[in-house]
Every structure is written in C-alpha cells, then in structure tokens.
C-alpha cells in the first residue's frame, strides 16, 4: 500500500514497439524507464501516456522495476546509479515513486499523500482533512473540506490530487488549478462550482457601484420591464419584487450583482410600488 492506496498490478496489455526516441521533456534525468504494462522504454510515465494509442492504460509509476541508462544503454533494476558506468541518474531520487529529477523544483516525498510533491518540504504541511500538502503561509487559515482535492478541476477536469499543476483555494472553499483560475478570471469573477464571487466584496464595490449607476442612467423600455424574485449567489439572500434589468439585478442585502432570477412576477408596463426595490428579504439556507 502507498498513501492509503493498494497497488494492483495493471491488466495485461499488448507488447508495443519500442520508441526510436525516448527523450523526455518532463524530467531532467539520466535514465529511461521500462513500462511495466507494455515493456516499452520511455522517458517517464507522462511520455508513455502521451505516446500510447487510445485505450492503452496509463503507466503505474509504482510498478516500475527496470530502467535503462541513457549514457551506456544498460538495462537494470531501478536505482539511482548505473551498475555499469556509475552514472547518477537524478539529483533527486525517490525509490517509492520511482522518480528521478533535478533538485531545482525542490521535490519531496509525502508519505500521507503517497507520492512526491514539489516546492520544498519546509514550505508545506499535510492536512489530513483536505488530504493535501498545504502551504504553511495559508495552512492556519485555509478552509478544510473532506477530501477537497480528491476531485477533478472544475475547468480542465484533470484530477487535482495527482496533478503536476498546483491547485488554488478559492474564498468559498472550493479548489481549482491555479493556471485554470487565471484563465477563468479573464472573463468570469465567480467560482465555477458554487457561483460565489471569488473577489472580495470590498474589491468589487466599485464595480457594483458603476453598474448600479449605469442601470439608473439607462432604464428599461416599458415593453421590456419585469418584476422578479431573485436569489443572491454571494449571501444566499432571496429578494422579492425587484426591477429586472439586462445589466443585472442588485441584491438588496449585500449589494452584489451576482444574482439569479428565481421567478418572474409580472411583465410589461405597470406601476411599481415605491418599495419594490427594497422589499423584504429572507436568508437562504447555508
């Protein structure tokens, strides 16, 4: 077992032809690996998966037993030094994960995660609730969710627990790849899971004020007027009898425009009560 996982031998796979070029662009090392599933000599598990035909299983890093020295070509049992030319295969070597790489990314093995991570062991603490190594800078303030990282990234759908890309916590407590969040932030300010605003209310205040001003300066024509009930994604408060506008509907409780229409009460020109925009609100469930 490794990190709470039971190692199971992969199902029999067809023997595939050896690669003419097994140069690896993912790790800096002096050896290639012999894939246990198909006996191919590959640069690393990622090289194997990227060059395998559709339907071929991913390579199990924990099942690797043999390596091939890049300098002398000697095939041998896995270690960090060639038995023939004495070449050191990697600045960093983990015999649990069968990993060889440079020290530039400060790799370290976490027994609780079950494999190696990067960034320097002194900079991370393992959270048993979230099941992930968390930066010491945010460990005391991060929001714990059971197995938070044992999910797919909501943007790219890659498994975050074993991903080589670093995850990022959102204020709502959900997790997402950091690089996916940067892409998402270019066109959406909300969590892709719960739809809460991922920027603080203080930071969004100016944007909300500007939108409210635009709405007041551009009222809806009479034939497009609507009276609606809304719910705020940020504070989860429901508001009754609000004036609809295509630019958005402001929450009367927290002033956010991150709202959704739950019901259209009436349509077309009509006399709207003076207090319609500030009608009674009720708090939603947590």
PLY file of the C-alpha trace (Angstrom):
ply
format ascii 1.0
element vertex 286
property float x
property float y
property float z
element edge 285
property int vertex1
property int vertex2
end_header
0.00 0.00 0.00
1.10 3.59 -0.64
-0.64 6.62 0.87
-3.69 4.52 1.72
-3.86 3.05 -1.76
-3.47 -0.63 -2.58
-1.14 -1.26 -5.50
-2.79 -3.51 -8.03
-0.92 -4.94 -10.98
-2.17 -3.48 -14.29
-4.16 -5.73 -16.64
-2.22 -7.48 -19.42
-1.55 -5.14 -22.33
-0.21 -5.76 -25.82
3.53 -5.51 -26.31
4.10 -2.28 -28.21
7.14 -1.48 -30.36
9.98 0.32 -28.63
10.26 4.04 -29.29
13.01 5.19 -31.59
13.50 8.30 -29.46
12.73 8.16 -25.73
13.93 11.67 -24.95
11.96 13.09 -22.02
10.95 16.75 -21.87
9.23 16.46 -18.50
12.08 15.50 -16.16
15.84 16.06 -16.11
17.33 12.60 -15.60
19.96 10.20 -16.97
17.79 7.13 -17.30
14.71 5.92 -19.13
12.05 3.67 -17.63
10.75 0.30 -18.75
6.96 0.50 -18.74
5.58 -2.47 -16.74
2.40 -2.62 -18.82
3.92 -2.91 -22.31
7.71 -3.28 -21.86
8.40 -0.08 -23.82
11.42 2.04 -22.90
10.09 5.53 -22.23
11.40 8.75 -20.72
8.77 8.87 -17.96
5.17 7.95 -17.21
3.93 11.11 -18.94
5.91 10.28 -22.09
4.33 6.81 -22.01
0.78 8.14 -21.67
1.25 10.82 -24.34
2.58 8.36 -26.93
0.25 5.43 -26.19
-2.61 4.58 -28.56
-6.23 5.18 -27.46
-7.39 2.66 -24.86
-3.90 1.78 -23.63
-3.73 2.04 -19.80
-1.79 4.78 -18.07
1.56 3.75 -16.68
1.63 2.92 -12.98
4.72 4.64 -11.59
4.75 2.39 -8.53
5.03 -0.79 -10.63
8.23 0.22 -12.46
11.06 -2.20 -11.78
13.63 -1.59 -14.55
15.45 1.40 -16.02
17.85 1.92 -18.91
20.93 4.14 -18.56
20.90 6.92 -21.14
24.70 7.02 -21.34
25.65 3.37 -21.77
22.27 1.78 -22.56
22.47 -0.82 -19.79
19.09 -2.23 -18.75
18.98 -2.84 -15.00
16.88 -2.89 -11.86
15.78 0.55 -10.65
18.27 2.51 -8.55
19.95 5.92 -8.71
23.29 4.78 -10.13
24.12 2.81 -13.24
25.64 -0.59 -12.42
27.88 -0.32 -15.49
29.12 3.26 -15.98
28.32 4.52 -12.46
26.31 7.48 -13.80
23.99 9.12 -11.24
20.51 9.09 -12.73
18.99 12.03 -10.88
19.86 14.75 -8.37
16.72 13.67 -6.58
15.61 10.04 -6.46
12.59 8.53 -4.71
12.55 4.73 -4.74
8.93 4.72 -3.56
7.62 6.70 -6.54
10.34 5.62 -9.00
11.06 9.29 -9.61
14.30 10.79 -10.87
14.55 14.58 -11.36
16.62 17.68 -10.66
16.55 19.49 -7.32
15.53 22.79 -8.94
11.84 22.35 -8.05
12.66 21.15 -4.51
10.89 17.78 -4.67
9.99 15.85 -1.53
8.07 12.70 -0.72
4.91 12.92 1.39
4.01 9.58 2.94
0.46 10.76 3.68
-0.19 11.85 0.08
1.53 8.69 -1.12
3.86 10.29 -3.66
6.30 13.12 -4.30
5.41 16.79 -4.47
7.46 19.88 -5.34
8.08 23.20 -3.63
10.22 22.22 -0.64
9.04 20.15 2.32
9.72 23.05 4.69
7.10 25.13 2.85
4.21 22.68 3.22
2.19 20.88 5.89
-0.10 17.96 5.17
-3.79 18.46 6.03
-5.41 15.11 6.78
-8.92 16.53 6.32
-8.27 18.03 2.87
-5.87 15.18 2.04
-3.25 17.51 0.56
0.00 19.30 1.36
-0.94 22.93 2.09
1.42 25.92 2.01
2.49 26.94 5.51
1.57 30.53 4.60
-2.14 29.69 4.47
-2.34 26.45 6.48
-3.78 28.07 9.62
-6.45 29.99 7.70
-7.41 27.59 4.88
-10.92 26.11 4.85
-10.95 22.35 5.38
-13.25 20.16 3.30
-13.14 16.39 3.47
-11.01 15.13 0.56
-11.26 18.58 -1.05
-8.51 17.87 -3.56
-9.62 14.36 -4.48
-11.77 15.88 -7.21
-11.31 16.98 -10.78
-10.53 20.60 -11.55
-13.90 22.18 -12.47
-12.31 23.86 -15.52
-9.95 21.34 -17.16
-11.39 18.22 -15.45
-7.93 16.86 -14.54
-7.56 15.06 -11.21
-6.13 17.66 -8.81
-4.78 15.24 -6.22
-2.19 13.69 -8.53
-1.84 16.63 -10.93
1.56 18.18 -11.64
-0.19 21.58 -11.72
-0.60 23.40 -8.42
-4.14 23.86 -7.04
-5.55 27.06 -5.56
-8.13 27.57 -2.85
-10.97 29.95 -3.61
-12.57 32.08 -0.84
-15.68 29.88 -0.95
-13.55 26.85 -0.05
-13.57 25.08 -3.42
-10.32 24.25 -5.21
-9.20 24.83 -8.78
-5.92 24.66 -10.69
-4.04 27.96 -10.28
-3.45 28.28 -14.03
-7.11 27.47 -14.75
-8.19 30.16 -12.28
-6.03 32.75 -14.06
-7.74 31.88 -17.36
-11.19 31.90 -15.76
-10.60 35.29 -14.10
-10.21 36.83 -17.54
-13.94 36.55 -18.20
-15.71 35.41 -15.01
-15.41 36.52 -11.38
-17.33 33.54 -9.93
-16.45 30.09 -8.63
-17.38 27.60 -11.37
-18.90 25.26 -8.74
-20.99 27.37 -6.36
-21.06 30.62 -8.40
-19.98 32.76 -5.45
-17.82 35.80 -6.22
-14.16 34.86 -5.80
-13.07 38.50 -5.34
-13.74 40.20 -2.01
-16.85 42.38 -1.70
-14.59 45.34 -0.88
-12.71 44.87 -4.16
-15.96 44.52 -6.14
-17.66 47.53 -4.50
-16.51 49.99 -7.16
-17.67 47.66 -9.96
-21.06 47.19 -8.31
-21.46 50.96 -7.88
-20.58 51.57 -11.53
-23.12 49.00 -12.69
-25.83 50.45 -10.46
-25.10 53.86 -11.94
-25.33 52.51 -15.49
-28.68 50.90 -14.69
-30.10 54.12 -13.24
-28.99 56.07 -16.33
-30.43 53.51 -18.76
-33.88 52.40 -17.56
-35.58 49.54 -19.36
-38.17 50.47 -22.01
-41.73 49.89 -20.86
-42.29 46.83 -23.06
-39.27 45.07 -21.51
-39.97 45.88 -17.88
-40.15 42.91 -15.48
-40.75 42.45 -11.77
-38.86 39.42 -10.47
-37.83 37.47 -7.39
-34.08 36.87 -7.13
-31.54 34.98 -5.07
-28.02 36.26 -4.41
-25.26 33.72 -5.03
-22.95 35.56 -2.62
-25.03 35.99 0.56
-27.75 33.46 -0.40
-30.46 36.02 0.41
-33.72 35.96 -1.54
-35.30 39.27 -2.51
-38.90 39.81 -3.64
-40.30 42.13 -6.33
-37.12 43.58 -7.83
-36.91 45.58 -11.04
-35.30 43.47 -13.76
-32.55 44.93 -15.96
-30.43 43.23 -18.60
-27.27 44.58 -16.91
-28.15 42.74 -13.71
-30.25 42.91 -10.55
-28.65 44.14 -7.35
-29.06 42.27 -4.09
-30.73 44.46 -1.51
-28.82 42.76 1.30
-25.14 42.77 0.22
-25.30 45.00 -2.91
-23.83 42.26 -5.12
-24.95 41.89 -8.72
-24.13 38.18 -8.61
-27.80 37.24 -8.57
-30.16 34.89 -10.41
-33.83 35.29 -11.24
-35.97 32.71 -9.48
-39.38 33.86 -10.67
-40.92 36.47 -12.96
-43.82 38.06 -11.12
-45.10 40.35 -13.87
-44.13 41.71 -17.29
-44.78 44.87 -19.27
-45.53 48.47 -18.20
-47.08 48.84 -14.77
-46.97 50.87 -11.61
-44.19 49.52 -9.46
-44.53 50.06 -5.71
-42.02 52.56 -4.39
-40.57 49.99 -2.04
-40.28 47.23 -4.67
-36.52 47.60 -4.88
-36.16 47.21 -1.11
-38.81 44.60 -0.38
-38.43 42.10 2.42
-35.54 39.66 2.04
-35.18 36.24 3.54
-31.94 34.42 4.26
-31.34 31.21 2.33
-30.00 28.02 3.80
-26.28 27.55 4.20
0 1
1 2
2 3
3 4
4 5
5 6
6 7
7 8
8 9
9 10
10 11
11 12
12 13
13 14
14 15
15 16
16 17
17 18
18 19
19 20
20 21
21 22
22 23
23 24
24 25
25 26
26 27
27 28
28 29
29 30
30 31
31 32
32 33
33 34
34 35
35 36
36 37
37 38
38 39
39 40
40 41
41 42
42 43
43 44
44 45
45 46
46 47
47 48
48 49
49 50
50 51
51 52
52 53
53 54
54 55
55 56
56 57
57 58
58 59
59 60
60 61
61 62
62 63
63 64
64 65
65 66
66 67
67 68
68 69
69 70
70 71
71 72
72 73
73 74
74 75
75 76
76 77
77 78
78 79
79 80
80 81
81 82
82 83
83 84
84 85
85 86
86 87
87 88
88 89
89 90
90 91
91 92
92 93
93 94
94 95
95 96
96 97
97 98
98 99
99 100
100 101
101 102
102 103
103 104
104 105
105 106
106 107
107 108
108 109
109 110
110 111
111 112
112 113
113 114
114 115
115 116
116 117
117 118
118 119
119 120
120 121
121 122
122 123
123 124
124 125
125 126
126 127
127 128
128 129
129 130
130 131
131 132
132 133
133 134
134 135
135 136
136 137
137 138
138 139
139 140
140 141
141 142
142 143
143 144
144 145
145 146
146 147
147 148
148 149
149 150
150 151
151 152
152 153
153 154
154 155
155 156
156 157
157 158
158 159
159 160
160 161
161 162
162 163
163 164
164 165
165 166
166 167
167 168
168 169
169 170
170 171
171 172
172 173
173 174
174 175
175 176
176 177
177 178
178 179
179 180
180 181
181 182
182 183
183 184
184 185
185 186
186 187
187 188
188 189
189 190
190 191
191 192
192 193
193 194
194 195
195 196
196 197
197 198
198 199
199 200
200 201
201 202
202 203
203 204
204 205
205 206
206 207
207 208
208 209
209 210
210 211
211 212
212 213
213 214
214 215
215 216
216 217
217 218
218 219
219 220
220 221
221 222
222 223
223 224
224 225
225 226
226 227
227 228
228 229
229 230
230 231
231 232
232 233
233 234
234 235
235 236
236 237
237 238
238 239
239 240
240 241
241 242
242 243
243 244
244 245
245 246
246 247
247 248
248 249
249 250
250 251
251 252
252 253
253 254
254 255
255 256
256 257
257 258
258 259
259 260
260 261
261 262
262 263
263 264
264 265
265 266
266 267
267 268
268 269
269 270
270 271
271 272
272 273
273 274
274 275
275 276
276 277
277 278
278 279
279 280
280 281
281 282
282 283
283 284
284 285
